[in-house]
Structures are given as structure tokens and as C-alpha cells.
Amino acid sequence: MNDKHSSLQRAQQPMPVFVRQALTEQGVWEEYHRRPAYQQNDYLMWINNAKHEETKNKRLAQMLHELKTGGVYMRMKHKPSQKSIL
């Protein structure tokens, strides 16, 4: 486990292939990795724990939207990820 994840309180979640593909295809891989380790892990746990594919896809869509938009994490304001407007 790398140092970035060493402070996680929960077990590190695996990243499903469809999530990795979506992050790459949507161009938000960097935004995902700029988030703190706990947020990355929480997003994955939230998606992984969905029982139905429809729910997994809905949660993935929300994560992608939040990464694109910035300033929000799990529908809550998250000032550190807010994108600056030039």
C-alpha cells in the first residue's frame, strides 16, 4: 500500500475496470487523483456496495459529475475541490 492510502480508516477498495474506463473516457482521471485518499476510497466503496447494476451506474454518473464540476463531494459542498474560474 502506498503512503497516500496508509492513513485510511477503512479497507482500501478495489477499482472496478468499468470505473477506471469511465474516469479515463470522461477525462477526469486527474481530478479523481487530486481528491484525498478517503474520498477516492469512499467513492469506490459506495459504487462497489451497490447491489444492482443500475445503482452502480447511477452512482458512477454522480461521481463523474462531481469530479467534472468540482466543489462538491457526495452532494455536499467541498471547497478544496472547487475549480477556479478564469
N, C-alpha and C positions, 0 to 999 in steps of 0.2 A: 504494500500500500504506500502511495507517495505521501509526502508531507502535507499536501493540501487537504487530504482526506483524513489525516491522523487525528483531528480533533472532533470528528463526527461522533455523536452520541448514539446513533442508530447504525445498524449494519449497512455497509455500502451496497447500494442497489446496482444490479447489472443493467446495462443499457441495451434494450432490445434493438435488433437490426432495423426495424421499421422506424424507431425514434432517431437513430443515427442517420438514416437515409433522409428523413424529413428535415432534420437540422441542416444537413448539407444542401438539400434541394431548395430549401426556403432561404438559404443564405444567412442563417442565424447561429451557426456553429460558434463563432467568436463571442456573440452575445451570451450564449449559454455558458461558455467557459469563463466569462467575466463575472458571472454570478458566484456568490460564496458557495463553498462545498456543500453546506447544509441545504441550500436552495436547489442545487443540482440534484442532490440525493432525494430531497422531498418530492421534486417533480417526478423523478423516476419511480419512487415508491408509490406515489399517487396513481401514476399510469399503470404500473405493474400490478397493483392490487385491484384494479377494476376487473369485475367478473365477466363482463360482456365486451365483445369487440367494439360495439357501438360506443360504449362508455369510454373505452381506451382511446378511440379516435376523437371523441369529443374533448377529452382531457388533453390529448396531444395538441389539438387545434387551439385550445385555450393557452397552453404553454407557448406555442409558436407565436400566437398573437401577442402575448405579454412580452416575449423576447423582442419582437419586432417593434412594439410600441415603446417599451421601456417605462420606467416609473411605476411599475406595478408588479406585484408578486402574489399569486393566489388571490387575485381580485382585491388586494389591499395595496394602498399606496406604498411605494418603495423608492424613496428619494434617491438613494445611491445609484440606482439603475436608470434614473431619468436621463433621457437623451437631451443634449443641448440643442437649442435652435439657433442657427447662424443667420 
